[in-house]
Protein backbone atom coordinates (compact mmCIF):
# COMPACT_ATOMS: atom_id res chain seq x y z
CA UNK A 1 0.00 0.00 0.00
CA UNK A 2 2.87 2.41 0.74
CA UNK A 3 5.73 3.59 -1.45
CA UNK A 4 9.48 3.45 -0.84
CA UNK A 5 10.36 4.86 2.60
CA UNK A 6 13.14 6.95 1.06
CA UNK A 7 10.65 9.37 -0.51
CA UNK A 8 7.45 10.56 1.10
CA UNK A 9 3.99 10.47 -0.39
CA UNK A 10 2.05 13.01 1.70
CA UNK A 11 -1.73 13.17 1.68
CA UNK A 12 -3.67 15.98 3.37
CA UNK A 13 -7.32 15.43 4.29
CA UNK A 14 -9.12 18.67 5.05
CA UNK A 15 -12.39 20.56 4.78
CA UNK A 16 -10.97 23.44 2.75
CA UNK A 17 -10.42 23.26 -1.01
CA UNK A 18 -6.71 23.72 -1.67
CA UNK A 19 -7.15 24.03 -5.45
CA UNK A 20 -9.60 26.92 -5.17
CA UNK A 21 -7.19 29.02 -3.13
CA UNK A 22 -4.16 28.09 -5.21
CA UNK A 23 -5.84 29.03 -8.50
CA UNK A 24 -7.05 32.33 -7.08
CA UNK A 25 -3.55 33.29 -5.95
CA UNK A 26 -2.11 32.16 -9.28
CA UNK A 27 -4.54 34.52 -11.00
CA UNK A 28 -3.56 37.41 -8.74
CA UNK A 29 -6.51 37.18 -6.34
CA UNK A 30 -6.56 37.59 -2.57
CA UNK A 31 -7.21 35.40 0.45
CA UNK A 32 -10.60 34.05 1.49
CA UNK A 33 -9.56 33.64 5.11
CA UNK A 34 -6.79 34.25 7.62
CA UNK A 35 -3.38 32.73 6.73
CA UNK A 36 -4.76 31.05 3.60
CA UNK A 37 -1.85 32.15 1.40
CA UNK A 38 0.60 31.05 4.09
CA UNK A 39 -0.85 27.53 4.20
CA UNK A 40 -1.23 27.21 0.41
CA UNK A 41 2.36 28.34 -0.18
CA UNK A 42 3.69 26.05 2.53
CA UNK A 43 2.03 22.95 1.08
CA UNK A 44 3.31 23.93 -2.36
CA UNK A 45 6.83 24.25 -0.98
CA UNK A 46 6.70 20.66 0.26
CA UNK A 47 6.30 19.45 -3.33
CA UNK A 48 9.77 20.76 -4.17
CA UNK A 49 11.54 18.85 -1.40
CA UNK A 50 13.97 16.15 -2.48
CA UNK A 51 12.49 13.66 -0.01
CA UNK A 52 8.92 14.11 -1.30
CA UNK A 53 7.62 12.03 -4.20
CA UNK A 54 4.02 13.31 -4.36
CA UNK A 55 1.50 15.42 -2.44
CA UNK A 56 -2.24 14.85 -2.58
CA UNK A 57 -4.96 17.08 -1.18
CA UNK A 58 -8.30 15.43 -0.36
CA UNK A 59 -11.12 17.92 0.21
CA UNK A 60 -14.05 16.43 2.11
CA UNK A 61 -16.60 19.24 2.21
CA UNK A 62 -17.13 20.50 -1.33
CA UNK A 63 -20.28 20.08 -3.40
CA UNK A 64 -18.39 18.61 -6.30
CA UNK A 65 -16.11 15.64 -6.81
CA UNK A 66 -13.18 15.17 -9.12
CA UNK A 67 -9.44 14.99 -9.53
CA UNK A 68 -6.91 17.39 -11.00
CA UNK A 69 -3.19 18.12 -10.99
CA UNK A 70 -2.28 21.73 -10.27
CA UNK A 71 0.59 23.61 -11.89
CA UNK A 72 2.70 23.25 -8.73
CA UNK A 73 2.34 19.47 -8.88
CA UNK A 74 -0.19 19.10 -6.04
CA UNK A 75 -2.91 16.57 -6.83
CA UNK A 76 -6.38 17.65 -5.70
CA UNK A 77 -9.28 15.25 -5.01
CA UNK A 78 -12.81 16.14 -3.96
CA UNK A 79 -15.40 14.07 -2.12
CA UNK A 80 -18.51 15.21 -0.29
CA UNK A 81 -17.96 13.26 2.93
CA UNK A 82 -21.46 13.90 4.25
CA UNK A 83 -24.32 14.15 1.80
CA UNK A 84 -27.62 16.02 2.23
CA UNK A 85 -28.89 13.13 4.37
CA UNK A 86 -25.99 13.64 6.79
CA UNK A 87 -24.65 10.11 6.35
CA UNK A 88 -20.89 9.69 6.26
CA UNK A 89 -19.35 8.13 3.16
CA UNK A 90 -16.61 6.56 5.23
CA UNK A 91 -15.77 3.62 2.99
CA UNK A 92 -15.52 5.84 -0.08
CA UNK A 93 -13.31 8.31 1.75
CA UNK A 94 -10.97 5.56 2.95
CA UNK A 95 -10.73 4.13 -0.57
CA UNK A 96 -9.98 7.57 -2.02
CA UNK A 97 -7.31 8.42 0.55
CA UNK A 98 -5.61 5.04 0.46
CA UNK A 99 -5.74 5.14 -3.33
CA UNK A 100 -3.20 7.98 -3.17
CA UNK A 101 -0.75 5.46 -1.63
CA UNK A 102 0.33 7.70 1.25
CA UNK A 103 3.34 7.13 3.43
CA UNK A 104 2.32 10.16 5.51
CA UNK A 105 -1.25 11.26 6.23
CA UNK A 106 -2.06 14.69 7.69
CA UNK A 107 -5.73 14.73 8.62
CA UNK A 108 -7.54 17.88 9.73
CA UNK A 109 -10.83 16.25 10.82
CA UNK A 110 -11.34 13.61 13.53
CA UNK A 111 -12.51 10.87 11.13
CA UNK A 112 -11.64 7.94 13.37
CA UNK A 113 -12.27 5.11 10.85
CA UNK A 114 -9.82 6.67 8.40
CA UNK A 115 -7.22 7.31 11.12
CA UNK A 116 -7.50 3.71 12.27
CA UNK A 117 -7.40 2.22 8.78
CA UNK A 118 -4.38 4.25 7.70
CA UNK A 119 -2.47 3.50 10.87
CA UNK A 120 -3.10 -0.23 10.56
CA UNK A 121 -1.90 -0.05 6.94
CA UNK A 122 1.45 1.30 8.11
CA UNK A 123 0.86 4.94 7.18
CA UNK A 124 2.43 7.56 9.46
CA UNK A 125 -0.65 9.51 10.63
CA UNK A 126 -0.62 13.07 11.97
CA UNK A 127 -4.01 14.29 13.30
CA UNK A 128 -3.81 18.07 12.91
CA UNK A 129 -7.19 19.16 14.24
CA UNK A 130 -9.20 22.30 14.96
CA UNK A 131 -12.02 20.88 17.08
CA UNK A 132 -13.39 20.82 20.58
CA UNK A 133 -14.91 17.70 22.12
CA UNK A 134 -17.66 18.85 24.45
CA UNK A 135 -20.93 17.59 22.99
CA UNK A 136 -22.82 15.75 25.73
CA UNK A 137 -24.69 12.48 25.43
CA UNK A 138 -23.72 8.83 25.32
CA UNK A 139 -23.16 8.77 21.54
CA UNK A 140 -20.70 11.65 21.70
CA UNK A 141 -18.85 10.12 24.65
CA UNK A 142 -18.52 6.81 22.82
CA UNK A 143 -17.31 8.61 19.70
CA UNK A 144 -14.70 10.53 21.70
CA UNK A 145 -13.60 7.38 23.51
CA UNK A 146 -13.05 5.56 20.21
CA UNK A 147 -11.11 8.50 18.82
CA UNK A 148 -8.93 8.74 21.93
CA UNK A 149 -8.29 4.98 21.87
CA UNK A 150 -6.94 5.25 18.35
CA UNK A 151 -4.94 8.41 18.95
CA UNK A 152 -3.24 6.85 21.98
CA UNK A 153 -1.74 4.14 19.75
CA UNK A 154 2.08 4.32 19.81
CA UNK A 155 2.19 4.42 16.00
CA UNK A 156 0.60 7.88 16.12
CA UNK A 157 3.57 9.84 17.37
CA UNK A 158 1.99 13.26 17.87
CA UNK A 159 -1.48 14.81 17.89
CA UNK A 160 -2.18 18.51 17.55
CA UNK A 161 -5.17 20.80 17.94
CA UNK A 162 -5.73 24.52 17.37
CA UNK A 163 -4.74 26.52 20.47
CA UNK A 164 -4.17 25.57 24.07
CA UNK A 165 -7.77 25.15 25.24
CA UNK A 166 -8.76 22.82 22.40
CA UNK A 167 -5.58 20.82 22.96
CA UNK A 168 -6.48 20.42 26.62
CA UNK A 169 -9.79 19.04 25.37
CA UNK A 170 -7.83 16.19 23.76
CA UNK A 171 -6.22 15.48 27.12
CA UNK A 172 -9.63 15.54 28.76
CA UNK A 173 -10.95 12.78 26.49
CA UNK A 174 -7.99 10.55 27.28
CA UNK A 175 -4.94 11.38 25.14
CA UNK A 176 -1.59 11.70 26.98
CA UNK A 177 -0.55 15.37 27.20
CA UNK A 178 3.03 14.45 26.33
CA UNK A 179 1.99 13.72 22.72
CA UNK A 180 -0.37 16.70 22.27
CA UNK A 181 1.11 19.81 20.59
CA UNK A 182 -1.06 22.96 20.39
CA UNK A 183 -0.67 24.86 17.12
CA UNK A 184 -1.49 28.34 15.86
CA UNK A 185 -1.21 30.37 12.68
CA UNK A 186 1.46 33.06 12.27
CA UNK A 187 0.56 36.67 13.00
CA UNK A 188 0.07 37.73 9.38
CA UNK A 189 -2.18 40.60 10.60
CA UNK A 190 -1.70 42.72 13.75
CA UNK A 191 -3.55 45.59 15.48
CA UNK A 192 -0.81 47.92 14.20
CA UNK A 193 -2.60 47.74 10.83
CA UNK A 194 -5.61 49.67 12.20
CA UNK A 195 -6.29 52.82 14.20
CA UNK A 196 -7.68 52.76 17.73
CA UNK A 197 -11.42 53.54 17.83
CA UNK A 198 -12.91 55.80 20.51
CA UNK A 199 -16.63 55.11 20.08
CA UNK A 200 -19.30 53.80 17.76
CA UNK A 201 -20.04 56.07 14.80
CA UNK A 202 -23.61 56.50 16.11
CA UNK A 203 -24.49 54.71 19.37
CA UNK A 204 -28.18 54.92 18.47
CA UNK A 205 -27.63 53.19 15.12
CA UNK A 206 -25.17 50.39 15.88
CA UNK A 207 -23.77 48.50 12.90
CA UNK A 208 -23.18 44.91 13.94
CA UNK A 209 -21.01 42.37 12.11
CA UNK A 210 -20.84 38.58 12.16
CA UNK A 211 -18.27 36.55 10.19
CA UNK A 212 -18.49 32.77 10.01
CA UNK A 213 -20.66 29.86 8.98
CA UNK A 214 -24.32 30.70 8.62
CA UNK A 215 -25.84 28.10 10.90
CA UNK A 216 -27.89 27.90 14.07
CA UNK A 217 -25.20 26.51 16.38
CA UNK A 218 -22.94 29.42 15.45
CA UNK A 219 -25.60 31.72 16.91
CA UNK A 220 -26.85 33.34 13.71
CA UNK A 221 -30.48 33.14 14.81
CA UNK A 222 -29.56 34.72 18.14
CA UNK A 223 -28.11 37.70 16.28
CA UNK A 224 -31.23 38.20 14.18
CA UNK A 225 -33.26 38.16 17.40
CA UNK A 226 -30.79 40.66 18.87
CA UNK A 227 -31.50 43.09 16.04
CA UNK A 228 -35.24 42.67 16.62
CA UNK A 229 -34.80 43.46 20.32
CA UNK A 230 -32.53 46.47 19.77
CA UNK A 231 -34.88 47.98 17.22
CA UNK A 232 -37.90 47.43 19.46
CA UNK A 233 -36.11 49.49 22.13
CA UNK A 234 -35.59 52.38 19.73
CA UNK A 235 -32.12 51.73 18.33
CA UNK A 236 -31.69 51.77 14.56
CA UNK A 237 -29.56 48.59 14.64
CA UNK A 238 -28.37 46.76 11.54
CA UNK A 239 -26.50 43.49 11.06
CA UNK A 240 -24.16 42.28 8.34
CA UNK A 241 -23.57 38.53 8.10
CA UNK A 242 -20.47 37.45 6.19
CA UNK A 243 -20.14 33.78 5.32
CA UNK A 244 -21.73 30.81 3.62
CA UNK A 245 -24.21 28.23 4.83
CA UNK A 246 -27.97 28.01 5.18
CA UNK A 247 -28.47 31.59 4.01
CA UNK A 248 -31.97 31.13 2.57
CA UNK A 249 -33.31 29.89 5.91
CA UNK A 250 -31.96 32.82 7.90
CA UNK A 251 -32.93 35.42 5.30
CA UNK A 252 -36.48 34.16 5.58
CA UNK A 253 -36.21 34.15 9.38
CA UNK A 254 -35.07 37.78 9.36
CA UNK A 255 -37.91 38.74 7.00
CA UNK A 256 -40.50 36.89 9.10
CA UNK A 257 -39.34 38.83 12.15
CA UNK A 258 -39.56 42.20 10.42
CA UNK A 259 -35.82 42.91 10.08
CA UNK A 260 -35.18 41.59 6.58
CA UNK A 261 -34.32 45.09 5.33
CA UNK A 262 -31.60 45.68 7.94
CA UNK A 263 -29.99 42.22 8.06
CA UNK A 264 -27.60 41.90 5.12
CA UNK A 265 -26.21 38.55 4.01
CA UNK A 266 -22.98 39.44 2.23
CA UNK A 267 -21.84 35.91 1.42
CA UNK A 268 -18.15 35.06 1.47
CA UNK A 269 -15.78 38.00 1.09
CA UNK A 270 -12.03 38.20 0.42
CA UNK A 271 -10.02 38.30 3.62
CA UNK A 272 -8.91 41.92 3.16
CA UNK A 273 -12.53 42.98 2.75
CA UNK A 274 -13.49 41.09 5.90
CA UNK A 275 -10.89 42.96 7.92
CA UNK A 276 -12.00 46.28 6.44
CA UNK A 277 -15.63 45.44 7.24
CA UNK A 278 -14.69 44.62 10.82
CA UNK A 279 -13.02 48.00 11.26
CA UNK A 280 -15.91 49.84 9.57
CA UNK A 281 -18.59 48.31 11.80
CA UNK A 282 -19.22 49.21 15.43
CA UNK A 283 -19.30 45.76 17.04
CA UNK A 284 -17.93 42.35 15.96
CA UNK A 285 -20.03 39.48 17.32
CA UNK A 286 -18.93 35.88 17.94
CA UNK A 287 -22.06 34.15 19.34
CA UNK A 288 -21.09 30.45 19.05
CA UNK A 289 -23.21 28.15 21.18
CA UNK A 290 -21.54 25.54 23.35
CA UNK A 291 -22.67 22.67 21.15
CA UNK A 292 -20.66 23.98 18.20
CA UNK A 293 -17.22 22.25 18.23
CA UNK A 294 -15.06 25.35 18.10
CA UNK A 295 -11.30 25.10 18.08
CA UNK A 296 -10.32 28.75 18.26
CA UNK A 297 -11.88 30.80 15.48
CA UNK A 298 -9.61 33.18 13.60
CA UNK A 299 -12.44 35.71 13.66
CA UNK A 300 -11.65 36.56 17.30
CA UNK A 301 -8.03 37.31 16.50
CA UNK A 302 -9.02 39.23 13.37
CA UNK A 303 -11.64 41.19 15.30
CA UNK A 304 -9.03 42.19 17.85
CA UNK A 305 -6.67 43.23 15.05
CA UNK A 306 -9.40 45.38 13.48
CA UNK A 307 -9.66 47.40 16.72
CA UNK A 308 -13.47 47.08 16.71
CA UNK A 309 -14.67 45.85 20.13
CA UNK A 310 -15.77 42.23 20.32
CA UNK A 311 -18.85 40.78 21.98
CA UNK A 312 -18.36 37.00 22.29
CA UNK A 313 -20.16 34.09 23.87
CA UNK A 314 -18.82 32.15 26.86
CA UNK A 315 -17.97 29.15 24.65
CA UNK A 316 -15.47 27.01 26.61
CA UNK A 317 -12.81 27.42 23.92
CA UNK A 318 -12.67 31.21 24.15
CA UNK A 319 -11.91 31.79 27.82
CA UNK A 320 -8.15 31.23 27.74
CA UNK A 321 -7.59 33.86 25.05
CA UNK A 322 -9.93 36.76 25.81
CA UNK A 323 -11.10 38.16 29.13
CA UNK A 324 -14.42 39.84 29.82
CA UNK A 325 -14.10 43.58 30.29
CA UNK A 326 -10.43 43.56 29.33
CA UNK A 327 -10.29 42.28 25.74
CA UNK A 328 -14.00 42.00 24.91
CA UNK A 329 -17.43 41.64 26.48
CA UNK A 330 -18.63 38.10 27.18
CA UNK A 331 -22.24 36.88 27.37
CA UNK A 332 -23.86 33.51 28.16
CA UNK A 333 -24.18 31.63 24.87
CA UNK A 334 -27.71 31.46 23.47
CA UNK A 335 -29.02 34.39 25.54
CA UNK A 336 -30.36 37.15 23.30
CA UNK A 337 -31.07 39.37 26.30
CA UNK A 338 -27.43 39.06 27.35
CA UNK A 339 -26.19 39.96 23.86
CA UNK A 340 -28.42 43.03 23.86
CA UNK A 341 -27.20 44.06 27.32
CA UNK A 342 -23.56 43.68 26.28
CA UNK A 343 -24.07 45.77 23.14
CA UNK A 344 -25.93 48.49 25.04
CA UNK A 345 -23.23 48.55 27.72
CA UNK A 346 -20.54 48.94 25.06
CA UNK A 347 -22.39 51.65 23.14
CA UNK A 348 -23.23 53.58 26.29
CA UNK A 349 -19.68 53.70 27.65
CA UNK A 350 -17.18 55.41 25.31
CA UNK A 351 -14.35 54.86 27.79
CA UNK A 352 -14.97 51.11 27.75
CA UNK A 353 -15.28 51.13 23.96
CA UNK A 354 -11.92 52.87 23.56
CA UNK A 355 -10.25 50.66 26.18
CA UNK A 356 -11.26 47.45 24.39
CA UNK A 357 -10.00 48.89 21.11
CA UNK A 358 -6.73 49.99 22.70
CA UNK A 359 -6.20 46.69 24.58
CA UNK A 360 -6.12 44.76 21.30
CA UNK A 361 -2.31 45.00 21.21
CA UNK A 362 -1.92 43.06 24.44
CA UNK A 363 -4.76 40.65 23.66
CA UNK A 364 -3.24 39.71 20.30
CA UNK A 365 0.20 39.36 21.83
CA UNK A 366 -1.17 36.65 24.14
CA UNK A 367 -3.32 34.94 21.51
CA UNK A 368 -1.11 32.94 19.12
CA UNK A 369 0.96 30.85 21.54
CA UNK A 370 0.90 27.43 19.87
CA UNK A 371 3.56 25.97 17.59
CA UNK A 372 3.52 27.59 14.13
CA UNK A 373 1.52 25.37 11.76
CA UNK A 374 4.17 25.02 9.06
CA UNK A 375 7.06 24.43 11.45
CA UNK A 376 4.99 21.80 13.22
CA UNK A 377 4.50 19.83 10.01
CA UNK A 378 8.16 20.17 9.04
CA UNK A 379 9.34 18.77 12.37
CA UNK A 380 6.81 15.94 12.22
CA UNK A 381 7.99 15.01 8.72
CA UNK A 382 11.65 15.27 9.76
CA UNK A 383 11.30 12.72 12.57
CA UNK A 384 14.90 13.10 13.76
CA UNK A 385 15.84 13.23 17.46
CA UNK A 386 16.18 16.99 17.08
CA UNK A 387 12.72 17.22 15.50
CA UNK A 388 11.16 15.14 18.27
CA UNK A 389 12.88 17.28 20.89
CA UNK A 390 11.39 20.40 19.27
CA UNK A 391 7.92 18.85 19.30
CA UNK A 392 8.31 17.78 22.93
CA UNK A 393 9.30 21.35 23.79
CA UNK A 394 5.96 22.50 22.33
CA UNK A 395 3.78 19.76 23.87
CA UNK A 396 1.27 20.31 26.68
CA UNK A 397 3.77 19.00 29.23
CA UNK A 398 6.41 21.58 28.23
CA UNK A 399 7.36 24.37 30.68
CA UNK A 400 5.92 27.01 28.32
CA UNK A 401 2.42 25.71 29.14
CA UNK A 402 3.17 24.95 32.79
CA UNK A 403 4.96 28.01 34.21
Residue pairs with C-beta under 8 A, 6 or more apart in sequence:
1 98
1 101
1 121
1 122
1 123
2 9
2 101
2 102
2 103
2 121
2 122
2 123
3 9
3 53
3 101
3 103
4 53
5 103
6 51
7 51
7 52
7 53
8 51
8 52
8 53
8 103
8 104
8 381
9 52
9 53
9 54
9 55
9 56
9 100
9 101
9 102
9 103
9 104
10 46
10 52
10 54
10 55
10 56
10 102
10 103
10 104
10 105
10 106
10 381
11 55
11 56
11 57
11 58
11 97
11 100
11 102
11 104
11 105
11 106
12 18
12 43
12 55
12 56
12 57
12 58
12 106
12 107
12 108
13 58
13 60
13 93
13 97
13 105
13 106
13 107
13 108
13 109
13 111
13 114
14 57
14 58
14 59
14 60
14 107
14 108
14 109
15 59
15 60
15 61
15 108
15 109
16 59
16 61
17 59
17 62
17 76
17 78
18 40
18 43
18 57
18 59
18 74
18 76
19 57
19 59
19 68
19 70
19 74
19 76
20 32
21 31
21 32
21 36
21 37
21 40
22 40
22 44
22 70
22 72
22 74
23 70
24 30
24 32
25 37
25 40
26 71
29 270
30 270
30 271
30 272
31 37
31 270
31 271
31 272
32 268
32 270
32 271
33 271
33 274
33 298
34 185
34 188
34 189
34 271
34 298
34 301
34 302
35 185
35 186
35 188
35 298
35 373
36 271
38 185
38 186
38 188
38 373
38 374
39 185
39 373
39 374
42 373
42 374
42 377
43 55
43 57
43 74
44 72
44 74
46 52
46 55
46 377
46 381
47 55
47 72
47 73
47 74
54 73
54 75
54 100
55 73
55 74
55 75
56 74
56 75
56 76
56 77
56 100
56 102
57 74
57 75
57 76
57 77
58 77
58 78
58 79
58 93
58 96
58 97
58 100
59 76
59 77
59 78
59 79
60 79
60 80
60 81
60 93
60 109
60 111
61 80
61 81
61 82
62 78
62 80
63 80
64 78
64 80
65 78
65 79
65 80
66 77
66 78
67 75
67 76
67 77
67 78
68 75
68 76
69 75
69 76
70 76
75 100
77 96
77 100
79 89
79 92
79 93
79 96
80 89
81 88
81 89
81 93
81 111
82 88
82 89
83 89
88 111
90 111
90 113
90 114
93 111
93 114
94 113
94 114
94 117
97 105
97 114
97 118
98 117
98 118
98 121
102 118
102 123
103 123
103 124
104 123
104 124
104 126
104 381
105 118
105 123
105 124
105 125
105 126
106 126
106 128
106 377
107 114
107 115
107 118
107 125
107 126
107 127
107 128
108 128
108 129
108 130
109 129
109 131
110 127
110 129
110 131
110 147
112 143
112 146
112 147
112 150
115 125
115 127
115 147
115 150
115 151
115 156
116 150
118 125
119 125
119 150
119 153
119 155
119 156
124 155
124 157
124 383
125 155
125 156
126 156
126 157
126 158
126 159
126 160
126 377
126 380
127 151
127 156
127 159
127 160
128 160
128 183
128 373
128 376
128 377
129 159
129 160
129 161
129 162
129 166
129 170
129 295
130 161
130 162
130 166
130 295
130 296
131 161
131 162
131 166
131 169
131 293
131 295
132 165
132 166
132 169
132 293
132 294
132 295
132 316
132 317
133 140
133 144
133 147
133 169
133 170
133 172
133 173
133 293
134 169
134 290
134 291
134 293
134 316
135 291
135 293
144 173
144 174
145 173
145 174
147 173
148 170
148 173
148 174
148 175
149 174
150 156
151 159
151 170
151 175
152 174
152 175
152 176
156 179
157 179
157 380
157 383
157 388
158 179
158 180
158 181
158 380
158 391
158 395
159 170
159 175
159 179
159 180
159 181
160 167
160 180
160 181
160 182
160 183
160 371
160 376
161 167
161 169
161 170
161 180
161 182
161 183
161 295
162 182
162 183
162 184
162 295
162 296
162 370
163 182
163 183
163 184
163 295
163 296
163 317
163 320
163 321
163 369
163 370
164 182
164 320
164 369
164 370
164 396
164 401
165 296
165 316
165 317
165 318
165 319
165 320
165 321
166 182
166 294
166 295
166 296
166 317
167 180
167 181
167 182
167 370
167 396
168 396
169 317
170 180
171 177
171 180
171 396
177 395
177 396
177 397
178 392
178 395
178 396
178 397
179 395
180 395
180 396
181 370
181 371
181 376
181 391
181 394
181 395
181 396
182 369
182 370
182 371
182 394
182 396
182 401
183 370
183 371
183 372
183 373
183 376
184 296
184 367
184 368
184 369
184 370
184 371
184 372
184 373
185 298
185 368
185 372
185 373
186 368
186 372
186 373
186 374
187 364
187 368
189 275
189 301
189 302
189 305
190 305
190 364
191 304
191 305
191 307
191 360
191 361
191 364
192 361
193 275
193 305
194 275
194 279
194 305
194 306
194 307
195 307
196 307
196 354
196 357
196 358
197 279
197 307
197 308
197 309
197 353
197 354
197 357
198 350
198 353
198 354
198 357
199 350
199 353
199 354
200 206
200 207
200 282
200 283
200 346
200 347
200 353
201 207
201 282
202 236
203 347
203 348
204 234
204 235
204 236
205 235
205 236
205 237
205 238
206 230
206 235
206 237
206 238
206 282
206 283
206 343
206 347
207 237
207 238
207 240
207 280
207 281
207 282
207 283
208 223
208 226
208 227
208 237
208 238
208 239
208 240
208 281
208 282
208 283
208 285
208 343
209 239
209 240
209 242
209 277
209 278
209 281
209 283
209 284
209 285
209 308
210 219
210 220
210 223
210 239
210 240
210 241
210 242
210 243
210 284
210 285
210 286
210 287
211 242
211 243
211 274
211 277
211 278
211 284
211 299
211 302
212 218
212 242
212 243
212 286
212 288
212 297
212 299
213 243
213 244
213 245
214 220
214 241
214 243
214 244
214 245
214 246
214 247
214 250
214 265
215 245
215 246
215 292
216 289
217 288
217 289
217 291
217 292
218 287
218 288
218 289
218 292
219 285
219 286
219 287
219 288
219 289
219 313
219 333
219 334
220 241
220 245
220 250
220 287
221 250
221 253
222 287
222 289
222 334
222 335
222 336
222 339
223 239
223 241
223 285
223 287
223 339
224 239
224 250
224 253
224 254
224 257
224 259
224 263
225 257
225 336
226 237
226 239
226 285
226 336
226 339
226 340
226 343
227 237
227 238
227 239
227 254
227 259
227 262
227 263
228 257
228 258
228 259
229 336
229 337
229 340
230 237
230 340
230 343
230 344
231 237
231 259
231 262
233 340
237 262
238 262
238 263
238 264
239 259
239 262
239 263
239 264
240 264
240 266
240 277
240 281
241 250
241 263
241 264
241 265
241 266
242 266
242 267
242 268
242 269
242 274
242 277
243 267
243 268
244 267
244 268
247 265
247 267
250 265
251 260
251 263
251 265
254 260
254 263
266 277
269 277
274 302
275 302
275 305
275 306
278 284
278 302
278 303
278 306
278 308
279 306
279 307
279 308
281 308
282 308
282 347
283 308
283 309
283 310
283 311
283 343
283 346
283 347
284 299
284 303
284 306
284 308
284 309
284 310
284 311
285 310
285 311
285 312
285 339
286 297
286 299
286 300
286 303
286 310
286 311
286 312
286 313
286 318
287 312
287 313
287 333
287 339
288 294
288 297
288 313
288 315
288 318
288 333
289 313
289 315
289 333
289 334
290 313
290 315
290 316
290 333
290 334
292 315
294 315
294 317
294 318
295 317
296 317
296 318
296 321
300 310
300 312
300 318
300 321
300 322
300 328
300 367
301 364
301 367
301 368
303 310
304 310
304 322
304 327
304 328
304 360
304 363
304 364
304 367
305 360
305 364
307 357
307 360
308 357
309 328
309 329
309 346
309 353
309 356
309 357
310 322
310 327
310 328
310 329
310 356
311 328
311 329
311 330
311 331
311 339
311 342
311 343
311 346
312 318
312 322
312 328
312 329
312 330
312 331
313 330
313 331
313 332
313 333
313 334
314 330
314 331
314 332
314 333
315 333
318 330
321 327
321 363
321 366
321 367
322 328
322 330
322 363
324 330
325 352
326 359
326 363
327 356
327 359
327 360
327 362
327 363
328 356
328 363
329 342
329 345
329 346
329 356
330 342
331 338
331 339
331 341
331 342
332 338
345 352
346 352
346 353
346 356
347 353
369 400
370 394
371 391
371 394
376 391
376 394
378 387
379 387
379 388
379 390
379 391
380 387
380 391
392 398
393 400
394 400
395 401
